[in-house]
Amino acid sequence: MNLSKVVVDDIHYVGASDRRLALFENIYPIDRGVSYNSYLVMDEKVVLLDTVDHSVASQFYENVYATLSGRTIDYLIVNHVEPDHAAMIGDILEKFPAMKVVGNQLIIRFLTQFFGSKIEERAYVVKEGDVLETGKHKFTFVMAPMVHWPEVMMTYDMTDKVLFSADAFGTFGALSGSIFADDYEFDKEWLDDARRYYTNIVGKYGLKVQEVLKKAGGIELKMILPLHGPIWRKDLGYFIGKYLTWASYGVEEEGILIAYASIYGNTENVASYLALALGERGVKNIHMYDVSKTDPSYILSDCFKYGKALFLSPTYNLGLFPKMETLLLELKAHLWQKRKVALVESGTWSIQSGKLMKEILSSLPEIEFIGEKPFTIKSHAGDDMKSGLDQIADELVK
Ligand code: FEO
């Protein structure tokens, strides 16, 4: 059944959602699924903007052919070559033999790597500021390297003031009931997934995102059409504001994150004591995670959200507990920064975990550690340790 929707005038949504996939990029859990957005502009020349993941190919084709109503596609604009959007390009080239493939030089090179020399024969190479007229519409191109791959560009429709924003302004989550963000309670239903998507997918490239936001600030925007998640036609400033905060590694909300690893419960006991101590000091927004239970993508997202974090970990095989090491290496890989951090280490002999946690986090910009050294728990935390732990709570609240 055709599930395409009109976005505005002759711009149509022809993408589809996948609710079966367990792990996006085979790494990030997506309990709410994900949408792969593709757009068809039915101008004098017909333009398709990006394709979809092969998992939703049949729905995509059903939407495309129904919208075309017997017409053909003249141009395929490719904003991003990652296969969740570009997987169908080899196939769609066969189906529409006169169609040109529009992209910058790196896009054409990457597409050739994926699909062979037939791409070069069909290429229409564009650069920043070039204009493609298709009748009523005039498309121009905004380069957006590293948001999220180096070839990425965005396409701006100067006629309708619409930005096809590639991965930017996307989110995990299948579309359920509407293609528009303003038809949902985005804050409640989507924001956590949008933050987890941003921080895990492009979080490392905040400076590049800032550069693109600066360019976007200079153009009139009526709509943002991302490659994942709902379309923005109202309240664009709200979501752009979130991006400005995330891209600059700013604090989105006051709060304290506690991430702990605990093998037999002794370190968890200390984490619980510190959570209570923070609560007694008036902290309202405390979020505790057992790193063995919660996927690191969720914890990393909250690390970007809040301004302060407390990490507690036992020593394991003379190293760092593996699940904690994974989380901290993820933070390092995503260039997490500008945060206040307290560390608690534990173990029975050769305690190393505090030093190892600090080594990883010290490589990140503007991490302020509480105390000269991590706080040490030898085997079990007794009441005699309360004053030392209280001091950590006091410093975190400051
Ligand atoms: Fe949604 Fe970077 O691909």
Residues whose N, C-alpha, C, O or C-beta is under 5 A from the ligand:
A	BS01	FEO	E82 D84 H148 D167
